[in-house]
Amino acid sequence: MCTGLKQLFILIIAVLFTLQLTAQNHFLVELENRAPSVQDLVKGYEGFPSIPFQASDIKGNQYTLPELKGKTVFLYFWNLNNGTALAQIDDLNLMQSRYRDNLQIISFADDDKASLMSYLKSRPIDFPIIPNSKTLSDGPYGGDLGTPKLFIIDEYGIIKWVFPESSFTSADFNFYNVMETLYKQLNM
C-alpha cells in the first residue's frame, strides 16, 4: 500500500512540475510578443513631427529643430566604436558640402567631447557633432533602432524617413546614393 501512495505522490509532483514549466514558458512567449518590431518603430516616426531638442555641439554652437525649419535636416546618431557609422562620415561630409544651402546634417555621438575632438584631428567632419547624446539616442529617437541610425526631416519639421541600424548592414545599400536621392526628392 505504501508503494502505491509513493507512486501516486511522485506522479502528482511530476504533473505539477510540468504544469509550472508550461505556465512559465507561456508567460515568456507573451512577453516576447509585446516588444514592437523595428519596422513598427520606424512607422511610428515616419509622417509625424520631429521631436524637438536644444543641444550644443562640440564647438559650443546651439542647435534647435525649430530654427532649422525651411531646410532638410538629417539627424545622424552614431559613436566612435561603430565601424559602419565611421564609414558613412565621408558620404555625409560630401552631402553637407554639396547641398549646404538647403541641407543641415546634425550628428549625435554617444562619445564625450574630448574623444570626439581627438578623433577630429585625424578625420574632419563638416557638420555639427553633439557629444554625449546617448540619452537622446536611447530615448525619444528610438534606442531600439540601433546605431547608427538616421532620421530625415523635411523643411516643415516632419520625419519623412527613418533608417535603423539594420538598413545599413544590407550588402546592396549604397548610403550616399540613397541619401542623395531622398534629399533631391524632398527638394524638387
N, C-alpha and C positions, 0 to 999 in steps of 0.2 A: 504494500500500500504506500509506503514511504517513497519508493522509487517512482511510482505514478505521479505523486504530488511534485516531486523534484522535476520530472519531465514537463509537467504542466506549467510549473513556475518558470522554467527555462524558456518554454515556448512563449509565455506571456511577455517575458523580458525581451525576447528576440523580436516579437511583434511591436512592442512599444519602441524599441530602439530603431527599428526600420521606419516606423511612422514618424519618429522625431527627425531622422535623416531626410526623409521625403519632404517633410514640412520645411526644414531648413533650406533645402535645395529649391523648393518652390519660392520661398521668400527671396532668395538670392536672385533668381531669374526675374522676379518682379522689379527688384532694384535696378538690375542691368537695363531693363527696358525703359526706365524713367529718364535717362540721360538723352537729351536731343542729339541727333546726328550732326556732323559738321555741315551737311547740306541744309538742314533745318536752321542751324545758327546763321548761316550765310543769308538764307531767305529772310530771317528776322531783322537783318540790317538793310538789305537792298531795297531801295524805294522809300526809305524813311529818312528824316532829317538826321544830320550828323550830330554826334554827341559833343557838346561844347567843352572846351578846355581853355586854360590860360597857362602858358608854360614859358620858361626862359631857356634859350639854347645855351650852348657852351661858351658863346661869346657875350652872353648877358642880354641879348635881344628878346623882347617879349613877343609871343605869338598867341592869337586867339582866332578861332574859326570865323566869327562874325566879321573880323577885319579883312578876311580873305574872300568874302562874297564877291562874285564877279569873275573869279579865277577858278580854273580846275585845280583841285588840290589832291595830291597823293599823300596819304599818311602811311608811312612805311615803318613797321615795327621789326626790330632786329636786335642782335647782340654780337659782340666780337668773337664769341665761341662758335658761331654758326657759319660754316663754310659756304652754304648756299646763299646766305644773306650777304656775305662779303663779296661773293662772285657777282652779285647784282649791282653793286655800288657803281661800277663803271657805266652800266646801262642807265642808271638813274642820273649820274652826272651828265651823260650825253643828253638825256631827255630835258634836264633842267637848263642846260646851256642852249639847246635848240629852240625851246619853247618858253623862254624866260618871261616873255611879256604876258602870257596867259596861263602859265603853269607855276604852281608853288608846290614843291616837294618838301615835306617836313618829316624828318625821321625821328623815331623814338627808340632810343637804345636802352637796354637794361643796365648797361655799364655805367660806372661813375665817370665824372668829368676828367679826372687825371688819366684814367686808362684810355679814354677816347682821344684826349689831346696827344698822348704818346703815340697812338695809332695814326693820327693825322700827320705826324712827322714823316711817315713812310708812304702815305697814300692820301692824296687830297680828296675831300668830299665837298662838293659845290652846292650843298643845300644845308639848311639848319639841322642840327642834331640836338635833340632834347635828351639830356642824360637822366639816369635813374628813373626810367619810365616804366618799370615793371608793374607798378600799381595800376597805371592807366592801361597797360597792355593786358594784364590779367583780369582787370575788372570790366569797365564799360566797353572796351574794344576787344572783347572776346578771347579770353585766355585759352579756351578750348580749341581755338582755331590754329594754335601752334605758332612757331616762329621760324622763318619770317612770315609776315602777313602784310597785306596791302589793302587799303581802303581807297577807292577812287570816288571823289566827291565833285559834283557838278558846280557850276557857278552860282546856283541857288542854295547850296548847302545840303543837297540831297545825296545820300550814299547811292551811287549807281552800281558799283561792282565791288565785291569783296573777294580777295584771293587768299585763302588759307594756306598754311604750310604745304598741304598735300598738293596744291596746284603747281608748286614749283618743283616737285620731285618727278613729274612726268617727263619722260625722255624726249617727247616731241614738243615740249613747251618752250618756245623762244620768247624769253622775257621781254626783250626790247621790242620785238615786232608786235607782240600783243599789247604792250603798254602804249606804243605809238599809235596803233590802230584805234584803240579805245579813246585816247586823247583826241585824235582827229575826229572821231565820231561825235564827241561832245562839243567840238569847236567848229563845226561846219556852218 
